[in-house]
Amino acid sequence: MASKAKSSDVKVLKGQEAEDAILQYLKRMNRPFGAVDVAANLKGAVPKATTQKILVALAEKGEIVQKTYGKTSFFVANQASIDAVPADKLTELEVECKAVEESNNVLAVEVKAITAELSKLKNCPTDEELEAQIASTKEGMLQLTDRLVPLHSGAPLISAEELVKVDADWAKWRAEWIRRRKTIGTSDASSRVADYIGSFWQLATDSLPPQEADMLLEDLGIEFDTTEHKTLEKGPLCAIQGTNARDNLKRKRE
C-alpha cells in the first residue's frame, strides 16, 4: 500500500540559506541550544542532521561557540560578534525609561482621581430620582404656601391664652366622655370597659327586648363610640393627655 506524501508549507532550506537561518536564530535568541532544539524551533526548515553539521561548521569558523557536557553539545552565539550597546545609547534608554515611569505615575494619579469621581457619580441620584425629588419638594412647597395663605390675608393668630383655653376644654370634655362611657358601657368588645358586666346600661336593659332597648337608647340620646372615636383614643393626642394626667396625679400625691 502506497504511503501518502506529507504536505508541508515550510520551505526546506539548503546550503548558505540554511546556515544563515541557523546563525541568525542563535544571535536573535542569544542563549544556548542543542541541535535538536534548533531544528525543532526552525519548524523543520532545516533537517536535524543538517542542523548538527551546520552548527559544528559555524563553531569551527568562530561564528558561534560550542560547549560540550558529556555526550551533549550546546551552541550559543559568539558574544564577541554581537554588537554592544554604546554608553550614550544606554544613557538615552535610561532617560527614556525614567520619563516613561514618570508619565506612568502621573497617569496613575489621574486614574485614581477619575475612579474616585466615578464612584461619587455612581452614588448620586439618577435623573429620574432627581425629577421625583424635585416634584415631591414642589408639592411640599405648595402645601406650605397654602398654609401661609391665611396669614398673608391678615387672619388673626391664635393667642397663647386661647390655646390654654382649648387645652382646658379638651381635658374637661374628654374626662366627661370617659366618665359617661364607663357609666353606659361600650360596644367595643376589645375595650376593657366591655368586660365590666355590671355596667349601668346592662343592668337597665337586661330585662328589655332588643328593640325596646334600642328605642330607650335613642330617647336618652346615648351614642356608642364610632370608629373615629376609637382612632382618636389610640392616637397621640389622647396619649399626651394621658401622660399629662398621670404627671398631675403624681404631683398631687407628692
Summary of the structure (lengths in Angstrom):
residues: 254
radius of gyration: 52.7
end to end distance: 124.8
largest distance: 138.7
contacts: 520
relative contact order: 0.04
helix: 68%
strand: 5%
